[in-house]
Each structure stands twice: as C-alpha cells, then as structure tokens.
Amino acid sequence: MRRKAQTLVGLVTACLFVAGCSGGAAPSAAPTSAAAAPTTAPTTAAAATAAPAAPTRAAAPTTAAVASPAAAPTPSAAATPAAASSGEQVTITYVSFGGALQDAEEKAWLQPFMQLHPNIKILYDNVDYAKLKAMVESGNVTWDVVTTGPDFGLGDSTKYLEKLDCTVIPCADLQPDKFPQGDGPYRVAQTTSGTVLGWNTTKMPAGQKPQSWADLFDLQKFPGKRIVMGDMESMPLEIALVADGVPPDKLYPLDVQRALKKWDTIKDHVEFTTNYQGCAEKVATGDAVMGECWSGRFQTFKQNGAPIEYTWHGETMTGGYNMIPKGSKHVKEAMQLIAYITSPEAGARYTDYIAYGPANVKAIPLIKPDRKNLLGIANVDSSTIYVNDQYWAQNRDQVDKQWQAWLTS
C-alpha cells in the first residue's frame, strides 16, 4: 500500500510544482500557488474544508467584473505610488487563483485601486499558463496583470512577458535577492508563503515538542508517523539537508543524494503527499504525529480548534509573483496596478483578509499586531530556507527525476 501511495505521489508531483498556497483554481499547464500560491494557504474558516492537493481549475474560467469598490476601505493618498487618475475609461484584467485569494485580492487591492482610479475598471480571471502562452503567440492578449508562483517568469518564459518599469514599481523593496525578478525585470514578488514543521500536541511526549527539522527525523525522541509534502515546490530536499546539518544559506546547488540518504533513515515512517489540505488535516486528526505542511493550512486547523502547533524555525519561504503578458493593451495601467499591489500599505492591508505575507519589507511595520505572528515573512531569521528559483529553473527536471525514482524504490 505504501508503494502505491508513493507511486501516486510521484505521478501527481510530476505535474505539480506550485499549488500549495493558492486558494482557488490552478493552471492547467503548470500549477502554481499564493500565495499563493501561492503560488503558498488560506486561513479563513471556509478554507478548512477546501479540497485537496492541487485546486481544481474550472473547465472554462469566466472573466468576471470585480465587485463595486463602494464597500472597500478608503485608501489614503499614500496608499498608491501614482496619483488618482481620471479621463478615458479603461478596462483591464487581473489574473490570479480565485477562491479565498480572490476575496482577499479584491478587498485589499482591486477595489481600493478602482476608488483611486475611477476611470479604470478591473475584471478578474483564473490563471492558466497554457492560455497565457497561447494569447501571446496569437497576438490576441486580453490579460494585463498575471499572478504566478516561482516557476514562471525566469529563463525561457520571459519571452511571454513585458519588461517592468522599476521607476513605477518599487522593485528594490521587493527583496529581489530572495525573490528573483529576472533580467528585465519581468516579474516582482507580491506575496510570500511557505512550509513549516507542525505537530499534534496530543501526540507529543510529556514536556517535549519539536524544535527543528532534525526532530522530524528523530524517531527515538518523537516516535510515530510523519506526513510530508512530496512535491518539489514544498522543498522536501531542502529540509532534509538542513536536518542533516547544511546551513540554509549553503543549500544550493542541492546535494540530492545526501538529501535522499537522509530520507532513507525514516522512509518507512513517512507518508509523502501532494494534498495540501490533507497534509495538515492528518496532523490535526492525529493520523500523523507531525509533518511538513504549508503554514496557512496548519493555521486554518489551529484557529478552528485542532490540537496543532508549529514553529517558524526553519520555515521555507517562496514568493507569489506579478507580471504583464507581452502584448498587453494596457501596459501603463498594469504597471500602476502592480505598483499599488506591491506598495507597503496595500501589502499590509492584504494580511487583514488572508494569512499571507507581503513581499515588500516596508509593509511589515504596518501589519496589525494580531496578524503579524501568523505570517512567515514577519518571522524570518537565520534559519529561514529561501527557495532558489534560479536553481530550480535550471535543474528541476533532472532533480525531480531522481526524487521520483527514490519515492518508488
């Protein structure tokens, strides 16, 4: 049974690289997260019943108008890098992952932006990499701002994107050293998310709790089943190397064989999964005593009463990115929207609606105290594991091939 489960993980993982943090539809060609997105995971009560692994993309996503901004919070003049505009009416399309993310994006970003720019109307559509490429190749581009995970916007995929203007967008404040923007730049990080070590408090030995990734591999100190995200974007190789003593800032290029040998030490006690909701759920129910799951998923169960705790020590960190499709008919307005989304005030406001952190470091002081402790970006330290997007852009296929072979061995 374990071999069948691992084989299934291998098959699903081959087509999933980014789906952990998104709260809604995933792209058909190359799934991504948040946030998400993810891209990263919603922490609303409704998200506790979210379905699984990779969010299922609607067969034919329908572009819909963003709700009227009437009820949106009134932004201050400092909320946007550009002054309120007026004049000819323009309709632009913002593309992301729907679901809980859409609700947060509309309330925190899109509605306030329309208040500041009454001549701009925003439509919302679900991201699909294949559709994006087809639009650009046909010359019929109807999208203007697209949200993706770390697996798009570097290398060959930049041919589908417009260069971004860093005199409009605060590129330097968006941690380009940790969340690469490409040589254009062609993308900028808007949000951050990642995985953490979490455990069921009722399954821990008296007076003890895990402190680091090393404890995930310590069966003597913490006996019992583990649940671990088995897709590359969830960083199972990185956490194994850190547990084996590699400093987080010395991980790349990955020593894949060393990581696999570390996993060999507990392989019979681990279930690998690509079910993002299910990962945290198994810890919540006690089916697994601990696991590596996306932080937002753990938080969802915790705030709903599950006996879960987790640590930010050794958290993994990845970004959700904004970019403009090459051939967009509204590049100026798209730049303005990205500049607004990535501004400090808008980034902080986003955390009021979903537990994802802003990429803009200047947003951190603006986040409400009761929300800050829920965000990975506000809890970074020297133990934080930042994903090297450049490494994965160049090496993903060969590394994943080794991982799949190990999973099914």
C-alpha positions in Angstrom: 0.0 0.0 0.0 2.8 2.4 0.8 4.4 1.8 -2.6 1.1 2.5 -4.3 0.7 5.7 -2.4 4.2 6.8 -3.2 3.7 6.0 -6.9 0.6 8.2 -6.9 2.5 11.0 -5.3 5.2 10.6 -7.9 2.7 10.8 -10.8 0.9 13.8 -9.3 4.1 15.6 -8.3 5.3 15.3 -11.9 2.6 17.7 -12.9 2.5 19.8 -9.8 5.2 22.3 -8.9 3.4 25.1 -7.3 -0.1 24.6 -5.8 0.4 24.8 -2.1 -0.6 28.3 -1.3 -3.4 29.0 -3.8 -6.9 29.1 -2.5 -8.7 28.6 -5.8 -8.2 27.4 -9.4 -4.8 26.1 -10.5 -3.4 26.5 -14.0 -3.8 23.5 -16.3 -0.3 23.6 -17.8 1.9 24.3 -14.8 0.1 24.6 -11.5 1.2 27.3 -9.1 0.4 28.9 -5.8 -0.1 32.4 -3.4 0.2 32.6 -2.1 -0.3 31.9 -3.4 0.1 30.5 -4.3 0.8 30.7 -3.6 1.6 30.3 -5.8 1.7 29.2 -0.6 -2.7 28.6 2.1 -5.9 30.5 3.1 -6.5 30.6 6.8 -10.2 31.5 6.7 -12.7 29.2 8.4 -14.1 28.3 5.0 -10.7 27.1 3.8 -10.8 24.4 6.4 -12.9 22.3 4.1 -11.0 23.1 1.0 -10.5 20.1 -1.2 -7.2 18.9 -1.8 -4.0 18.6 -3.3 -4.0 20.9 -6.2 -7.0 23.1 -6.5 -9.1 22.0 -9.5 -9.3 24.5 -12.3 -12.7 25.3 -13.7 -13.1 23.9 -17.2 -13.6 27.3 -18.7 -12.8 30.2 -16.3 -15.1 33.1 -16.7 -13.8 36.6 -16.6 -15.9 38.5 -14.1 -16.0 42.1 -13.0 -14.5 42.9 -9.7 -17.2 43.8 -7.2 -18.1 47.5 -6.8 -15.5 49.3 -4.7 -18.1 51.1 -2.7 -17.6 49.0 0.4 -13.8 48.8 0.1 -11.6 50.6 2.7 -10.9 54.1 1.6 -7.2 54.3 0.7 -5.1 57.2 1.8 -3.2 59.3 -0.7 0.0 57.5 0.3 -1.6 54.1 -0.5 -0.6 54.2 -4.1 2.6 55.2 -5.9 0.6 57.0 -8.5 -1.9 59.8 -8.1 -5.6 59.1 -8.7 -6.3 59.2 -12.4 -9.2 60.3 -14.5 -10.0 60.5 -18.1 -10.7 57.9 -20.7 -12.4 54.7 -19.4 -10.1 51.7 -19.4 -10.9 48.0 -18.6 -8.0 45.8 -17.5 -8.0 42.1 -16.5 -6.2 40.9 -13.3 -5.5 37.1 -13.3 -4.9 35.0 -10.2 -6.1 31.9 -8.4 -9.7 32.7 -7.3 -11.3 31.4 -4.2 -10.2 32.8 -0.9 -7.3 34.6 -2.6 -9.7 36.4 -4.9 -11.8 37.6 -2.0 -8.6 39.0 -0.3 -7.2 40.5 -3.5 -10.4 42.3 -4.3 -10.9 43.7 -0.9 -7.3 44.7 -0.2 -6.1 45.7 -3.7 -8.5 45.8 -6.6 -11.5 47.7 -5.1 -9.3 50.4 -3.4 -7.3 50.8 -6.6 -10.5 51.4 -8.6 -11.5 54.0 -6.0 -8.2 55.8 -6.6 -8.5 55.4 -10.4 -12.3 55.8 -11.2 -11.6 55.6 -14.9 -10.1 52.0 -14.6 -12.4 49.0 -14.3 -10.9 45.6 -13.3 -12.0 42.2 -14.5 -10.9 39.0 -12.7 -9.9 35.7 -14.4 -8.2 32.5 -13.3 -4.6 31.9 -14.2 -3.7 29.3 -16.8 -0.1 29.2 -18.2 -1.1 27.5 -21.4 -3.7 30.2 -22.1 -1.2 32.9 -21.3 1.3 31.5 -23.8 -1.4 31.0 -26.5 -2.6 34.6 -26.1 0.9 36.0 -26.6 1.7 33.7 -29.5 -1.6 34.6 -31.3 -1.2 38.3 -30.6 -4.6 38.4 -29.0 -3.7 39.3 -25.4 -6.7 40.1 -23.1 -4.9 39.8 -19.8 -3.0 42.7 -18.2 -1.6 41.6 -14.8 -1.0 37.9 -14.1 -0.2 36.2 -10.8 2.1 33.1 -10.8 4.2 31.1 -8.5 8.1 30.9 -8.6 8.0 28.6 -11.6 7.2 31.2 -14.2 8.9 34.5 -15.2 12.5 33.4 -15.4 14.5 31.8 -18.2 12.7 31.0 -21.4 9.3 32.0 -20.1 10.3 35.7 -20.1 9.6 35.8 -23.8 5.9 35.8 -22.9 6.3 38.9 -20.7 6.7 42.6 -20.8 9.7 44.2 -19.0 8.6 46.0 -15.8 9.3 49.6 -15.1 11.1 50.0 -11.7 10.6 53.7 -11.8 6.9 52.9 -11.3 7.1 49.7 -9.3 9.1 49.5 -6.1 11.3 46.7 -7.4 14.1 47.2 -4.9 11.8 46.9 -1.9 10.5 43.5 -3.0 13.6 41.5 -2.0 15.0 40.7 -5.4 17.9 38.9 -3.8 15.4 36.4 -2.3 12.6 36.5 -4.9 14.4 36.9 -8.3 12.9 39.2 -10.8 14.7 38.2 -14.0 17.0 40.4 -16.1 14.2 42.6 -17.3 12.9 42.6 -14.7 10.0 40.6 -15.9 8.3 39.8 -12.6 8.2 41.1 -9.0 7.1 39.3 -5.8 3.8 40.5 -4.3 3.3 37.9 -1.5 5.2 35.3 0.4 4.3 31.8 1.8 6.0 28.5 2.7 6.0 25.3 4.7 6.7 24.8 8.4 7.2 21.9 10.9 4.0 21.3 12.7 2.8 18.7 15.2 -0.3 17.3 17.1 0.1 18.4 20.7 -1.7 15.4 22.0 0.8 13.0 20.4 3.9 14.6 21.8 5.9 13.0 24.7 5.3 14.8 28.0 7.1 18.1 28.3 8.6 17.9 24.8 7.9 19.4 21.4 9.9 19.6 18.1 12.3 22.4 17.7 13.7 22.0 14.2 13.8 19.8 11.1 16.2 17.5 12.9 13.3 16.4 15.1 11.3 15.4 12.1 13.9 12.7 11.6 14.3 11.7 15.3 12.1 8.6 15.7 13.6 7.8 19.1 12.7 11.2 20.6 9.4 11.6 18.7 8.1 8.2 17.6 5.2 7.9 15.2 4.1 8.5 11.6 5.1 11.7 9.7 3.3 13.4 6.8 5.4 15.4 4.4 4.6 17.3 1.2 6.1 15.3 -1.6 6.3 17.9 -4.4 9.5 19.8 -5.2 7.9 23.2 -4.6 7.3 22.2 -1.0 11.0 21.7 -0.5 11.4 18.1 0.9 15.1 18.0 -0.3 15.9 21.3 1.3 14.5 20.4 4.7 16.3 17.1 4.7 19.6 18.8 4.0 19.1 21.3 6.8 18.2 18.5 9.2 21.5 16.8 8.1 23.4 19.9 9.1 23.6 22.0 6.0 23.2 25.8 6.7 20.1 27.3 5.0 22.3 29.8 3.1 24.6 27.0 1.8 21.9 24.7 0.3 22.4 25.3 -3.4 23.3 23.6 -5.5 21.5 20.8 -3.8 23.3 17.6 -2.8 20.4 15.4 -3.9 22.0 12.1 -2.9 22.7 13.4 0.6 19.1 14.5 0.9 17.8 11.1 -0.2 20.1 9.3 2.2 18.7 11.4 5.0 15.1 10.5 4.0 16.2 6.8 3.9 16.6 7.0 7.7 12.8 7.4 8.2 11.3 6.4 4.9 9.2 3.6 6.4 7.6 6.1 8.8 6.7 8.8 6.3 3.7 9.4 4.1 4.5 11.7 1.2 1.6 13.6 -0.2 0.6 16.3 -2.7 -2.6 17.0 -0.9 -2.0 20.4 0.7 -5.1 20.4 2.8 -4.8 16.7 3.6 -1.2 17.2 4.9 -2.3 19.5 7.7 -5.5 17.5 8.3 -3.6 14.3 9.1 -1.6 16.2 11.7 -4.9 17.7 13.1 -6.6 14.3 13.4 -3.5 12.6 14.9 -3.1 10.2 11.9 0.4 11.7 11.8 2.2 13.0 14.9 4.0 15.7 12.9 4.7 16.9 9.4 6.0 19.4 6.9 2.9 21.3 5.6 2.1 24.8 4.4 1.8 27.2 7.3 -1.6 28.6 6.3 -3.1 25.1 6.3 -1.8 24.5 9.8 -3.2 27.8 10.9 -6.6 27.1 9.5 -7.0 24.0 11.6 -5.4 25.6 14.6 -7.8 28.5 14.6 -10.7 26.1 14.3 -9.7 24.2 17.5 -7.4 21.4 16.3 -4.6 20.4 18.6 -1.9 21.8 16.3 1.2 23.8 17.0 4.0 24.7 14.6 7.3 26.5 14.6 8.7 29.2 12.4 12.2 28.0 12.9 13.4 26.6 9.6 10.3 27.8 7.7 10.6 27.7 4.0 9.9 30.8 2.0 8.8 31.3 -1.6 7.1 34.1 -3.5 3.9 34.8 -5.5 4.7 37.0 -8.5 3.0 39.7 -10.6 3.9 40.1 -14.3 2.5 41.6 -17.5 1.8 39.4 -20.6 3.7 40.6 -23.7 1.3 42.4 -25.9 -1.0 43.7 -23.2 -3.0 46.6 -24.5 -2.9 48.4 -21.2 0.7 48.3 -20.0 0.6 51.7 -18.3 -2.4 50.8 -16.2 -1.0 47.3 -15.5 2.2 48.9 -14.2 0.2 51.2 -12.0 -1.8 48.3 -10.6 1.3 46.2 -9.8 2.9 49.3 -8.2 -0.2 49.6 -6.0 -0.4 45.9 -5.0 3.3 45.9 -4.0 3.1 49.2 -2.1 3.6 48.9 1.7 0.1 50.0 2.7 -1.7 47.7 0.2 0.6 44.8 1.2 -0.2 45.2 4.9 -3.9 45.5 4.2 -3.8 42.2 2.4 -2.9 40.4 5.6 -6.2 41.6 7.1 -8.0 39.2 4.8 -5.7 36.2 4.5 -2.6 34.9 6.3 0.0 35.5 3.6 2.8 38.0 4.0 3.7 40.9 1.7 6.9 40.8 -0.2 7.6 44.5 0.4 9.7 44.7 3.6 8.4 48.2 4.2 4.9 46.7 4.7 5.9 44.7 7.8 5.7 47.6 10.3 2.2 48.4 9.0 0.7 45.0 9.7 -1.7 44.7 12.6 0.0 43.1 15.6 -2.6 40.3 15.9 -2.0 39.3 12.3 1.8 39.6 12.2 2.5 36.5 14.1 0.6 34.5 11.5 2.9 35.5 8.6 6.0 33.7 7.7 7.6 36.9 6.3 7.3 38.5 9.8 9.1 35.6 11.4 12.2 35.2 9.3 15.6 34.7 10.9 18.8 33.0 10.0 17.1 29.6 10.0 14.7 30.5 7.2 15.1 28.5 4.0 14.6 30.7 0.9 13.9 28.8 -2.3 16.4 29.4 -5.0 14.2 30.0 -8.1 17.1 30.3 -10.4 18.5 26.9 -9.4 15.1 25.2 -9.9 14.5 26.9 -13.2 17.7 25.2 -14.5 17.6 21.9 -12.6 14.1 21.0 -11.8 13.6 18.2 -14.4 16.8 16.2 -13.5 16.3 16.7 -9.7 12.6 15.7 -9.9 13.6 12.6 -11.9 15.8 11.5 -9.0 13.2 12.2 -6.4 10.5 10.2 -8.3 12.9 7.3 -8.6 13.5 7.3 -4.9 9.9 7.6 -4.0 9.0 4.5 -6.0 12.1 2.5 -4.9 
